[in-house]
Amino acid sequence: MNKYHKSSLKLIFIIAITLILSTYWLNLKIGYGIVFLFVIVGYTIYRNFKASKNDEEKK
């Protein structure tokens, strides 16, 4: 597993922990901040896979 895939898995783990803590432990509703966080992480994962593909093409 390369560094880009590890980074994407870490981001998914961080999002899962954030969602669980904010909804169940802090009793917060899923608002615009959490949705914005999902969008940003999704874009970051997309960029990681794009960078991984470019890295494989260079080798």
N, C-alpha and C positions, 0 to 999 in steps of 0.2 A: 504494500500500500504506500503510495507516494505522499509527499507532504501536503499536497492540495486536498487529497481525499481525507487525510487525518484532520486537516483544518475544518473541512465541511462537517465531519462527524462531531467535532468539538462544538461547533456553532449550533448544531441540532441539539446536542446535549444541554448547552447553555439555555437555549430557548425552552426546552422541555422543563428544566428546573425552574426557570423564571415563571413560566405559565403555572406550574403546580404551586409554587410558593405564593404567587399573587392571587390565585383564585381560591385555594383551599386554606392556606395558613393566614393570609392577610385579609381574606374575604373581600377582595377587590373585584369589581366587574372588569370584563375584558373591554377596554376602552380604546381610544384612538392611539394611545402610546404603545400598547401591546401590538396592535395591528400594524403600526408604523415599524415597530421592531421586527415583525415577521417579514415585512416587505424588504427592509434593509438586509436582513439575514438571507432571504431568498436571493436577492441580487448579488450578495457576496458569494453565495454558493455557486451561482451561475458563473461569476467571474473566476472562481477557483477552478471549475471544470473547464472553462475556456482556456485558462492559463495552463492547465494540465495537458490539454490537447495540443496547444502550441509547443509546450515543452517536449512532448513525445515526437512531434514532427521535426524538431531540430536535431534530435538524436539519430 
